[in-house]
Amino acid sequence: MIISERGLDLIKDFEGYLRPLKDGGCIAYRCPAGVWTIGWGCTKGVKAGMTWTKQQAVEGLRRELAECEAAVTRLVTVPIHQHQFDALVSFAYNCGVGALGKSTILRKLNRGDVEGAAAAFLMWNKARVNGKMTVLRGLTRRRSAERALFLTPPEDAEPEPMAQKVEEPPAVSPGAAAVGGTGLIGGGALLADPAGVTSTAVAVKANAGQLLSGVDLITWGVPVLIVAGVLAFLWWSRKP
């Protein structure tokens, strides 16, 4: 397996074709970590004052990437797809084959923990600047991009099948419905959550208020009082 055009573009975008010359070539420069670099991040045998043509920069990139491709092929012991391979080659090109070999990325991947391997990319965002380990924004962005590529499904992957039968939610018991569908007895949530009890009490009070708001006290109150008075008279008149 070799790096794809997508992986190559990712590397070129982050490395950049720096210190270009008017004739299209480029000249060596020191990276933020103090390493002499030329073209798209090439470092093998690079010295101060070295110049390359554009074609030499292309060949140099391919030459150093070939070493990274071989290392990924040798070090990874589980099946991987193209996007994962590209992300690992980009990492090895930037951090070094040795770094990949001792990384948590490789260890987790070879154990079958793809998610853990992807998360471990983000750990590699520091470089020694002026003798101090420093988080660099460019490294943080690159690790995030490599992680995203690593987690991208291959183009030939089948979509996840969609369930064509959805089960109906379980019916709510009458007792549970009486207190807003939560269940004061057996539900447990209300007893464990005082806020739930409060909200339920407020709801019951509001419902009671709505019920009484529709009652005409004058219309219904007078007959009730008359009936109560008659019953009281009959009871008193029967006393010995």
C-alpha positions in Angstrom: 0.0 0.0 0.0 1.2 3.5 -0.8 -0.1 6.9 0.2 -3.1 8.2 -1.7 -3.5 11.6 -3.3 -5.7 12.6 -0.4 -3.1 11.7 2.1 -0.4 13.4 0.0 -2.5 16.6 -0.2 -2.8 16.6 3.6 0.9 16.4 4.1 1.6 19.1 1.5 -1.0 21.4 3.0 0.5 21.2 6.5 4.2 21.1 5.5 3.8 23.9 3.0 6.3 24.6 0.2 8.3 27.1 2.2 11.1 29.5 1.3 10.4 29.4 -2.5 12.8 31.0 -4.9 11.9 33.1 -8.0 12.7 30.3 -10.3 10.3 27.9 -8.6 12.9 26.2 -6.5 13.3 26.5 -2.7 16.0 27.0 -0.1 16.6 25.3 3.3 15.2 26.8 6.5 15.0 26.0 10.2 11.6 24.7 11.4 10.2 25.9 14.8 11.9 23.0 16.4 15.3 24.0 15.0 15.6 21.3 12.3 16.9 22.2 8.9 14.2 21.6 6.4 13.5 22.1 2.7 10.6 21.7 0.2 7.6 20.0 1.7 9.2 19.2 5.1 12.2 17.1 3.9 14.9 16.9 6.5 17.3 14.0 5.3 20.7 15.5 4.8 19.5 19.0 4.6 22.0 21.8 5.5 22.0 25.5 5.7 22.1 27.2 2.3 20.9 24.1 0.4 18.7 24.8 -2.6 16.4 22.5 -4.6 14.5 22.8 -7.8 10.8 22.2 -7.7 11.3 18.7 -9.2 14.0 17.9 -6.6 11.4 18.9 -3.9 8.8 16.5 -5.4 11.4 13.7 -5.6 12.7 14.4 -2.1 9.1 14.2 -0.7 8.4 10.9 -2.4 11.7 9.5 -1.3 11.1 10.3 2.4 7.5 9.2 2.2 8.5 5.8 0.8 10.5 5.2 4.1 7.4 6.1 6.1 5.1 3.9 3.9 7.5 0.9 4.5 7.6 1.6 8.2 3.8 1.7 8.5 3.5 -1.6 6.5 6.1 -3.2 8.8 4.9 -1.9 12.2 1.1 -2.3 11.8 0.0 -5.9 12.4 -3.7 -5.6 11.8 -5.7 -4.9 8.6 -6.1 -1.2 7.9 -7.8 0.7 5.1 -6.4 3.5 2.9 -7.4 6.4 5.1 -5.9 4.9 8.2 -2.7 4.1 6.3 -2.5 7.7 5.0 -2.9 9.2 8.5 -0.2 7.0 9.9 2.2 7.9 7.1 1.5 11.6 7.6 2.2 11.1 11.4 5.4 9.1 10.7 6.6 11.8 8.2 6.1 14.6 10.7 7.2 12.9 13.9 9.5 10.2 12.7 9.4 6.5 12.1 10.8 5.9 15.6 8.1 7.9 17.2 5.4 5.9 15.4 7.1 2.7 16.6 6.9 3.6 20.3 3.6 5.5 20.1 0.3 4.7 21.9 -1.3 5.1 18.5 0.5 1.9 17.2 0.1 0.0 20.4 -3.7 0.6 20.6 -4.2 0.0 16.9 -2.4 -3.4 17.0 -4.6 -4.4 19.9 -7.7 -3.6 17.8 -8.6 -0.4 19.6 -9.2 1.9 16.7 -11.0 4.6 18.7 -8.2 4.6 21.2 -5.5 4.8 18.5 -7.4 7.8 16.9 -7.5 9.6 20.2 -3.8 9.1 20.8 -3.0 11.2 17.7 -3.9 14.3 19.7 -1.1 13.6 22.3 1.6 14.4 19.8 1.2 18.2 19.6 4.4 19.4 21.4 7.9 20.2 20.2 11.0 21.5 22.1 11.3 25.2 21.5 14.2 27.0 23.1 14.7 23.9 25.3 11.1 23.7 26.5 8.3 21.4 25.4 5.7 23.6 23.9 2.2 23.0 22.4 2.3 24.3 18.9 -0.9 25.3 17.1 0.2 23.9 13.8 0.9 20.5 15.4 -2.5 20.5 17.1 -4.3 21.2 13.9 -2.3 18.5 12.0 -3.0 15.9 14.7 -6.7 16.7 14.5 -6.7 16.4 10.7 -4.8 13.1 10.9 -7.3 11.8 13.5 -10.3 12.8 11.4 -8.7 11.1 8.3 -7.9 8.0 10.4 -11.6 7.7 11.4 -13.0 8.3 7.9 -14.6 5.1 6.6 -13.2 3.7 3.4 -15.0 4.6 0.2 -16.1 1.0 -0.5 -17.5 0.6 3.0 -21.2 -0.5 3.1 -23.5 1.9 4.9 -24.8 0.8 8.3 -28.1 -1.1 7.7 -31.2 0.8 8.9 -33.6 -1.1 11.1 -36.9 -1.5 9.3 -38.9 -2.5 12.3 -39.1 -0.2 15.3 -40.5 -1.5 18.6 -43.3 0.4 20.3 -42.3 2.0 23.6 -43.7 0.2 26.6 -47.1 1.4 27.9 -47.1 3.7 30.9 -49.0 2.3 33.9 -52.0 4.2 35.2 -50.3 4.9 38.5 -47.4 6.4 36.7 -49.6 8.5 34.5 -51.4 9.9 37.5 -48.2 11.8 38.4 -47.2 13.0 35.0 -46.0 9.7 33.7 -43.1 9.4 36.1 -44.6 7.2 38.8 -44.4 8.3 42.5 -44.3 4.7 43.7 -42.0 2.3 41.9 -40.6 5.0 39.7 -37.8 5.8 42.1 -36.7 8.8 40.1 -39.0 11.2 42.0 -37.9 10.0 45.4 -34.2 10.3 44.4 -34.7 13.7 42.8 -36.3 16.3 45.0 -36.6 18.6 42.0 -38.8 16.0 40.4 -41.2 15.9 43.4 -41.4 19.7 43.4 -42.2 19.8 39.7 -44.8 17.1 40.0 -46.5 19.0 42.9 -46.6 22.2 40.9 -48.2 20.3 38.0 -50.9 18.8 40.3 -51.7 22.2 41.8 -51.9 23.7 38.4 -54.3 21.0 37.2 -56.5 21.4 40.3 -56.6 25.2 39.7 -57.7 24.7 36.1 -60.5 22.3 37.3 -61.9 24.7 39.9 -61.7 27.7 37.6 -64.6 26.2 35.6 -67.0 25.9 38.6 -69.6 28.6 39.2 -69.8 28.8 43.0 -73.1 30.7 43.1 -74.9 28.3 40.8 -73.8 25.2 42.6 -73.3 26.5 46.1 -77.0 27.5 46.9 -78.5 24.1 46.1 -75.8 22.4 48.1 -76.6 24.6 51.2 -80.3 24.0 50.9 -79.9 20.2 50.7 -77.5 20.3 53.7 -80.0 22.3 55.7 -82.9 19.9 55.0 -80.8 16.9 56.0 -79.8 18.7 59.3 -83.5 19.5 60.1 -84.6 15.9 59.5 -81.8 14.6 61.7 -82.7 17.0 64.5 -86.4 16.3 64.4 -85.9 12.6 64.8 -84.0 13.1 68.0 -85.9 11.8 71.2 
